[in-house]
């Protein structure tokens, strides 16, 4: 045949492609250590744990987690550096003492 591929060439290309696809390696997962210490909370999450408690006391009928999160985020952004530095100082203290 002029200009066309023969069936032999086509089947050889498919075999090569199949051979490449079959040689993939899989990663083995390492076992998680249950005694491994957890990483400390970031300053924002430290703030949010306290903010959630206060927000629940002020708004006991609010069941929306999104509303609580949005209110906490806007308050975090509006805080001055002096107030937010207390969260950062607590984070640094916990990070240096507990986390290795």
C-alpha positions in Angstrom: 0.0 0.0 0.0 1.2 3.4 -0.9 1.2 6.0 1.8 -0.6 4.0 4.4 0.7 2.2 7.5 0.7 -1.6 7.5 -0.8 -3.5 10.4 2.6 -4.7 11.5 3.8 -1.1 12.2 0.7 -0.2 14.1 0.8 -3.3 16.3 4.4 -2.7 17.2 3.7 0.9 18.3 0.8 -0.4 20.5 3.1 -3.0 22.1 5.6 -0.3 22.9 3.0 1.9 24.5 1.6 -0.9 26.5 5.1 -1.8 27.7 5.6 1.8 28.9 2.3 1.9 30.7 2.9 -1.4 32.5 6.2 -0.3 34.1 4.7 2.3 36.4 5.7 2.1 40.0 3.5 2.6 43.0 4.3 4.4 46.2 4.1 2.6 49.4 2.4 4.4 52.3 4.3 4.7 55.5 2.4 3.7 58.7 1.2 6.7 60.8 2.6 6.8 64.3 -0.3 7.2 66.8 2.2 8.6 69.4 3.5 11.3 67.2 2.8 14.8 68.8 0.4 17.0 66.9 1.6 20.3 65.5 0.6 23.4 67.5 -2.3 25.5 66.4 -1.5 28.6 64.4 -2.2 32.0 66.0 -5.4 32.3 64.0 -6.8 29.0 65.2 -5.8 29.8 68.8 -7.8 33.0 68.4 -10.8 31.1 66.8 -11.0 28.6 69.7 -11.5 31.5 72.1 -13.7 33.4 69.7 -16.0 30.4 69.1 -16.6 30.1 72.9 -17.5 33.8 73.2 -19.6 33.8 70.1 -21.7 30.9 71.3 -22.3 32.7 74.6 -23.4 35.9 72.9 -25.5 34.2 70.2 -26.8 30.9 71.7 -29.5 30.5 69.0 -27.1 30.8 66.0 -26.4 27.3 64.5 -24.5 28.5 61.4 -20.8 27.6 61.4 -20.3 29.8 58.3 -21.6 32.9 60.2 -19.3 32.2 63.1 -16.3 31.7 60.8 -17.0 34.9 58.9 -17.5 36.9 62.1 -14.2 35.5 63.4 -12.3 36.2 60.2 -13.5 39.8 60.0 -12.6 40.3 63.7 -9.2 38.8 63.1 -8.5 41.2 60.2 -9.8 44.2 62.2 -7.6 43.5 65.3 -4.7 45.7 65.9 -1.1 44.4 65.9 -0.9 44.8 69.7 -3.9 42.5 70.3 -2.9 39.9 67.7 0.6 39.8 69.0 -0.6 38.0 72.1 -1.8 35.1 69.9 1.6 35.1 68.1 3.5 35.1 71.4 1.4 32.2 72.7 2.1 30.4 69.4 5.9 31.0 69.7 5.9 29.8 73.3 4.0 26.6 72.5 6.0 26.0 69.4 9.3 26.2 71.1 8.3 24.2 74.2 6.1 21.4 73.0 6.9 20.9 69.3 10.2 19.3 68.5 
